[in-house]
Amino acid sequence: KAPAGHGGELGLSLTRRNKQMYALRDYRQKDIDAMPIWSRMYGFQQDAVMANIAAMKKTTASLSTQAPTSSGKSLMIVAITQWFVAMTGRNVLVISPNADITRQNYSEFIEWGSPASIFSAKLGIKSTRHPVIFGEPVTVNNSIDRFATANIGLVIIDEAISTTPTNKKIITALKGVNDKLRLIGFEAQPLK
């Protein structure tokens, strides 16, 4: 089994100005088991998803998940985003470092029957229509005002080892309108 885990801050300096509250509804294992993707996941993937869900229930601190190459990060992202949208009614922004990974994550997500949007200048699409938005950092940052009103409750950064100043600006801006914003970084290598 490949290792997967969570924990710790990503080292971002985040402001907490907005007092807007939202709560993660109680989840039951049977709700998670009912997700079609769940039966397709390996035990270590399910463990990583459950660890992130449990941590999000307890804290708004930034989380990181180490998942080695070819361990199914895309499936874990699908499960976490589907659960989060269902439990909170809030939107999810998945930031990928380039157009290819953005397209790959988006394609994997919609295969599981949930609608999603792409926000990428390189892909020629800038949509925030659906509850889950897959975007590239520069394109998102250049249109951050659209995301400030997009009801974002969770940001997932794929390839978080490359958390750039642009990603940090996005997170800071979104924390400015939602001090309960959750953040999960996925990475193949241990975060530094």
BALOBA-1460 file (C-alpha; in Angstrom, 3 decimals):
// residues 192
<rec num="1" residu="k" x="0.000" y="0.000" z="0.000"/>
<rec num="2" residu="a" x="1.172" y="3.489" z="-0.800"/>
<rec num="3" residu="p" x="1.387" y="5.887" z="2.137"/>
<rec num="4" residu="a" x="-1.173" y="8.652" z="2.433"/>
<rec num="5" residu="g" x="-1.670" y="11.096" z="5.263"/>
<rec num="6" residu="h" x="-2.574" y="14.575" z="6.318"/>
<rec num="7" residu="g" x="-1.556" y="17.284" z="8.692"/>
<rec num="8" residu="g" x="0.117" y="20.573" z="9.275"/>
<rec num="9" residu="e" x="-0.012" y="24.060" z="7.905"/>
<rec num="10" residu="l" x="1.242" y="24.817" z="4.407"/>
<rec num="11" residu="g" x="3.101" y="27.810" z="5.779"/>
<rec num="12" residu="l" x="0.765" y="30.410" z="4.299"/>
<rec num="13" residu="s" x="0.108" y="33.664" z="6.041"/>
<rec num="14" residu="l" x="-3.666" y="34.028" z="5.867"/>
<rec num="15" residu="t" x="-5.865" y="36.870" z="7.031"/>
<rec num="16" residu="r" x="-9.143" y="36.242" z="8.856"/>
<rec num="17" residu="r" x="-11.381" y="39.266" z="8.328"/>
<rec num="18" residu="n" x="-14.790" y="37.850" z="7.510"/>
<rec num="19" residu="k" x="-16.994" y="36.398" z="10.251"/>
<rec num="20" residu="q" x="-19.177" y="34.423" z="7.809"/>
<rec num="21" residu="m" x="-19.892" y="31.016" z="9.330"/>
<rec num="22" residu="y" x="-20.735" y="27.698" z="7.815"/>
<rec num="23" residu="a" x="-20.690" y="24.244" z="9.247"/>
<rec num="24" residu="l" x="-19.898" y="20.840" z="7.879"/>
<rec num="25" residu="r" x="-23.031" y="18.779" z="8.355"/>
<rec num="26" residu="d" x="-22.688" y="15.510" z="10.161"/>
<rec num="27" residu="y" x="-21.592" y="12.795" z="7.823"/>
<rec num="28" residu="r" x="-22.309" y="9.156" z="8.266"/>
<rec num="29" residu="q" x="-20.218" y="6.328" z="6.871"/>
<rec num="30" residu="k" x="-23.263" y="5.085" z="4.949"/>
<rec num="31" residu="d" x="-23.428" y="8.453" z="3.121"/>
<rec num="32" residu="i" x="-19.827" y="8.072" z="2.051"/>
<rec num="33" residu="d" x="-20.227" y="4.396" z="1.177"/>
<rec num="34" residu="a" x="-23.134" y="5.396" z="-1.096"/>
<rec num="35" residu="m" x="-20.875" y="7.549" z="-3.287"/>
<rec num="36" residu="p" x="-20.270" y="5.587" z="-6.528"/>
<rec num="37" residu="i" x="-16.569" y="6.401" z="-6.481"/>
<rec num="38" residu="w" x="-16.073" y="4.866" z="-3.026"/>
<rec num="39" residu="s" x="-16.234" y="1.253" z="-4.208"/>
<rec num="40" residu="r" x="-13.576" y="1.967" z="-6.845"/>
<rec num="41" residu="m" x="-11.028" y="3.274" z="-4.362"/>
<rec num="42" residu="y" x="-8.306" y="1.292" z="-2.629"/>
<rec num="43" residu="g" x="-8.225" y="1.200" z="1.153"/>
<rec num="44" residu="f" x="-5.328" y="3.654" z="1.416"/>
<rec num="45" residu="q" x="-7.224" y="6.116" z="-0.797"/>
<rec num="46" residu="q" x="-10.322" y="5.757" z="1.371"/>
<rec num="47" residu="d" x="-8.168" y="6.261" z="4.472"/>
<rec num="48" residu="a" x="-6.719" y="9.486" z="3.038"/>
<rec num="49" residu="v" x="-10.189" y="10.782" z="2.135"/>
<rec num="50" residu="m" x="-11.567" y="9.938" z="5.584"/>
<rec num="51" residu="a" x="-8.553" y="11.548" z="7.276"/>
<rec num="52" residu="n" x="-9.163" y="14.766" z="5.344"/>
<rec num="53" residu="i" x="-12.889" y="14.706" z="6.111"/>
<rec num="54" residu="a" x="-12.234" y="14.114" z="9.807"/>
<rec num="55" residu="a" x="-9.664" y="16.915" z="9.904"/>
<rec num="56" residu="m" x="-11.988" y="19.351" z="8.096"/>
<rec num="57" residu="k" x="-14.655" y="18.593" z="10.703"/>
<rec num="58" residu="k" x="-12.266" y="19.650" z="13.478"/>
<rec num="59" residu="t" x="-10.307" y="22.568" z="12.044"/>
<rec num="60" residu="t" x="-9.962" y="25.153" z="9.330"/>
<rec num="61" residu="a" x="-6.174" y="24.754" z="9.407"/>
<rec num="62" residu="s" x="-4.484" y="23.963" z="6.111"/>
<rec num="63" residu="l" x="-4.117" y="20.245" z="5.438"/>
<rec num="64" residu="s" x="-1.675" y="18.350" z="3.264"/>
<rec num="65" residu="t" x="-2.022" y="14.907" z="1.766"/>
<rec num="66" residu="q" x="1.005" y="13.037" z="0.506"/>
<rec num="67" residu="a" x="0.018" y="10.661" z="-2.274"/>
<rec num="68" residu="p" x="2.812" y="9.239" z="-4.426"/>
<rec num="69" residu="t" x="2.653" y="9.348" z="-8.217"/>
<rec num="70" residu="s" x="0.040" y="6.918" z="-9.608"/>
<rec num="71" residu="s" x="-1.650" y="6.516" z="-6.221"/>
<rec num="72" residu="g" x="-4.933" y="7.983" z="-7.434"/>
<rec num="73" residu="k" x="-4.832" y="11.609" z="-6.254"/>
<rec num="74" residu="s" x="-7.506" y="12.439" z="-8.830"/>
<rec num="75" residu="l" x="-9.901" y="9.890" z="-7.301"/>
<rec num="76" residu="m" x="-9.252" y="11.257" z="-3.822"/>
<rec num="77" residu="i" x="-9.922" y="14.796" z="-5.085"/>
<rec num="78" residu="v" x="-13.207" y="13.620" z="-6.653"/>
<rec num="79" residu="a" x="-14.353" y="11.956" z="-3.421"/>
<rec num="80" residu="i" x="-13.432" y="14.914" z="-1.207"/>
<rec num="81" residu="t" x="-15.032" y="17.502" z="-3.489"/>
<rec num="82" residu="q" x="-18.242" y="15.509" z="-3.966"/>
<rec num="83" residu="w" x="-18.538" y="15.019" z="-0.222"/>
<rec num="84" residu="f" x="-17.737" y="18.660" z="0.586"/>
<rec num="85" residu="v" x="-20.282" y="20.118" z="-1.849"/>
<rec num="86" residu="a" x="-22.966" y="17.685" z="-0.625"/>
<rec num="87" residu="m" x="-22.300" y="18.414" z="3.049"/>
<rec num="88" residu="t" x="-21.819" y="22.189" z="2.932"/>
<rec num="89" residu="g" x="-23.537" y="23.482" z="-0.187"/>
<rec num="90" residu="r" x="-20.372" y="25.510" z="-0.817"/>
<rec num="91" residu="n" x="-18.191" y="25.452" z="-3.905"/>
<rec num="92" residu="v" x="-14.715" y="23.967" z="-4.347"/>
<rec num="93" residu="l" x="-11.806" y="25.436" z="-6.292"/>
<rec num="94" residu="v" x="-9.192" y="22.907" z="-7.448"/>
<rec num="95" residu="i" x="-5.979" y="24.654" z="-8.482"/>
<rec num="96" residu="s" x="-3.594" y="22.764" z="-10.761"/>
<rec num="97" residu="p" x="-0.187" y="24.051" z="-11.877"/>
<rec num="98" residu="n" x="-0.850" y="23.826" z="-15.634"/>
<rec num="99" residu="a" x="-3.505" y="23.309" z="-18.308"/>
<rec num="100" residu="d" x="-2.762" y="19.603" z="-18.801"/>
<rec num="101" residu="i" x="-3.293" y="18.733" z="-15.125"/>
<rec num="102" residu="t" x="-6.329" y="21.031" z="-14.971"/>
<rec num="103" residu="r" x="-7.887" y="19.190" z="-17.929"/>
<rec num="104" residu="q" x="-6.949" y="15.770" z="-16.476"/>
<rec num="105" residu="n" x="-8.475" y="16.531" z="-13.061"/>
<rec num="106" residu="y" x="-11.609" y="17.986" z="-14.676"/>
<rec num="107" residu="s" x="-12.028" y="14.955" z="-16.961"/>
<rec num="108" residu="e" x="-11.603" y="12.525" z="-14.069"/>
<rec num="109" residu="f" x="-14.162" y="14.472" z="-12.026"/>
<rec num="110" residu="i" x="-16.925" y="14.607" z="-14.636"/>
<rec num="111" residu="e" x="-16.520" y="10.871" z="-15.348"/>
<rec num="112" residu="w" x="-18.154" y="10.359" z="-11.943"/>
<rec num="113" residu="g" x="-21.325" y="12.186" z="-12.975"/>
<rec num="114" residu="s" x="-20.852" y="15.506" z="-11.223"/>
<rec num="115" residu="p" x="-20.837" y="18.789" z="-13.127"/>
<rec num="116" residu="a" x="-17.728" y="20.944" z="-12.989"/>
<rec num="117" residu="s" x="-16.309" y="24.088" z="-14.545"/>
<rec num="118" residu="i" x="-12.911" y="24.957" z="-15.966"/>
<rec num="119" residu="f" x="-11.249" y="28.321" z="-15.401"/>
<rec num="120" residu="s" x="-8.168" y="28.387" z="-17.634"/>
<rec num="121" residu="a" x="-7.072" y="30.946" z="-20.212"/>
<rec num="122" residu="k" x="-4.823" y="28.343" z="-21.872"/>
<rec num="123" residu="l" x="-7.793" y="26.012" z="-22.327"/>
<rec num="124" residu="g" x="-9.966" y="28.897" z="-23.520"/>
<rec num="125" residu="i" x="-12.653" y="28.425" z="-20.850"/>
<rec num="126" residu="k" x="-13.427" y="30.712" z="-17.907"/>
<rec num="127" residu="s" x="-16.493" y="29.350" z="-16.182"/>
<rec num="128" residu="t" x="-17.577" y="29.379" z="-12.527"/>
<rec num="129" residu="r" x="-21.035" y="27.956" z="-13.260"/>
<rec num="130" residu="h" x="-20.726" y="24.653" z="-11.381"/>
<rec num="131" residu="p" x="-19.995" y="23.892" z="-7.704"/>
<rec num="132" residu="v" x="-16.540" y="22.491" z="-8.509"/>
<rec num="133" residu="i" x="-14.140" y="24.663" z="-10.482"/>
<rec num="134" residu="f" x="-10.818" y="23.441" z="-11.884"/>
<rec num="135" residu="g" x="-8.464" y="26.327" z="-12.535"/>
<rec num="136" residu="e" x="-4.950" y="27.457" z="-13.225"/>
<rec num="137" residu="p" x="-3.390" y="29.856" z="-10.708"/>
<rec num="138" residu="v" x="-2.604" y="32.800" z="-12.995"/>
<rec num="139" residu="t" x="-6.032" y="32.767" z="-14.661"/>
<rec num="140" residu="v" x="-7.805" y="32.505" z="-11.300"/>
<rec num="141" residu="n" x="-5.665" y="35.231" z="-9.731"/>
<rec num="142" residu="n" x="-6.279" y="37.580" z="-12.672"/>
<rec num="143" residu="s" x="-10.030" y="37.199" z="-12.100"/>
<rec num="144" residu="i" x="-10.025" y="36.841" z="-8.318"/>
<rec num="145" residu="d" x="-13.072" y="39.112" z="-7.953"/>
<rec num="146" residu="r" x="-15.194" y="36.445" z="-9.681"/>
<rec num="147" residu="f" x="-14.079" y="33.919" z="-7.067"/>
<rec num="148" residu="a" x="-14.661" y="36.259" z="-4.137"/>
<rec num="149" residu="t" x="-18.380" y="35.967" z="-4.893"/>
<rec num="150" residu="a" x="-18.355" y="32.286" z="-5.934"/>
<rec num="151" residu="n" x="-19.195" y="30.810" z="-2.508"/>
<rec num="152" residu="i" x="-15.853" y="28.953" z="-2.289"/>
<rec num="153" residu="g" x="-15.591" y="26.853" z="0.882"/>
<rec num="154" residu="l" x="-12.646" y="24.615" z="-0.026"/>
<rec num="155" residu="v" x="-9.509" y="25.096" z="-2.093"/>
<rec num="156" residu="i" x="-7.553" y="22.033" z="-3.167"/>
<rec num="157" residu="i" x="-4.081" y="22.596" z="-4.570"/>
<rec num="158" residu="d" x="-2.793" y="19.764" z="-6.730"/>
<rec num="159" residu="e" x="1.005" y="19.588" z="-6.776"/>
<rec num="160" residu="a" x="1.117" y="21.696" z="-3.610"/>
<rec num="161" residu="i" x="4.886" y="21.411" z="-3.407"/>
<rec num="162" residu="s" x="4.836" y="24.154" z="-6.026"/>
<rec num="163" residu="t" x="2.654" y="26.486" z="-3.959"/>
<rec num="164" residu="t" x="3.579" y="29.750" z="-5.585"/>
<rec num="165" residu="p" x="3.146" y="33.386" z="-4.597"/>
<rec num="166" residu="t" x="0.164" y="33.396" z="-6.985"/>
<rec num="167" residu="n" x="-1.485" y="30.514" z="-5.096"/>
<rec num="168" residu="k" x="-0.835" y="32.337" z="-1.826"/>
<rec num="169" residu="k" x="-2.498" y="35.501" z="-3.206"/>
<rec num="170" residu="i" x="-5.557" y="33.485" z="-4.230"/>
<rec num="171" residu="i" x="-5.847" y="31.865" z="-0.814"/>
<rec num="172" residu="t" x="-5.357" y="35.163" z="1.003"/>
<rec num="173" residu="a" x="-8.054" y="36.809" z="-1.121"/>
<rec num="174" residu="l" x="-10.506" y="33.956" z="-0.561"/>
<rec num="175" residu="k" x="-9.768" y="33.896" z="3.183"/>
<rec num="176" residu="g" x="-10.581" y="37.605" z="3.152"/>
<rec num="177" residu="v" x="-14.190" y="36.803" z="2.214"/>
<rec num="178" residu="n" x="-14.462" y="33.469" z="4.047"/>
<rec num="179" residu="d" x="-12.442" y="32.998" z="7.217"/>
<rec num="180" residu="k" x="-13.691" y="29.388" z="7.419"/>
<rec num="181" residu="l" x="-12.142" y="28.469" z="4.064"/>
<rec num="182" residu="r" x="-10.656" y="24.986" z="4.066"/>
<rec num="183" residu="l" x="-7.405" y="24.259" z="2.209"/>
<rec num="184" residu="i" x="-5.961" y="20.895" z="1.216"/>
<rec num="185" residu="g" x="-2.665" y="20.490" z="-0.594"/>
<rec num="186" residu="f" x="-2.031" y="17.252" z="-2.491"/>
<rec num="187" residu="e" x="1.525" y="16.292" z="-3.300"/>
<rec num="188" residu="a" x="3.582" y="13.279" z="-4.332"/>
<rec num="189" residu="q" x="6.536" y="14.335" z="-2.150"/>
<rec num="190" residu="p" x="6.604" y="15.416" z="1.494"/>
<rec num="191" residu="l" x="5.766" y="19.109" z="1.861"/>
<rec num="192" residu="k" x="8.596" y="21.277" z="3.121"/>
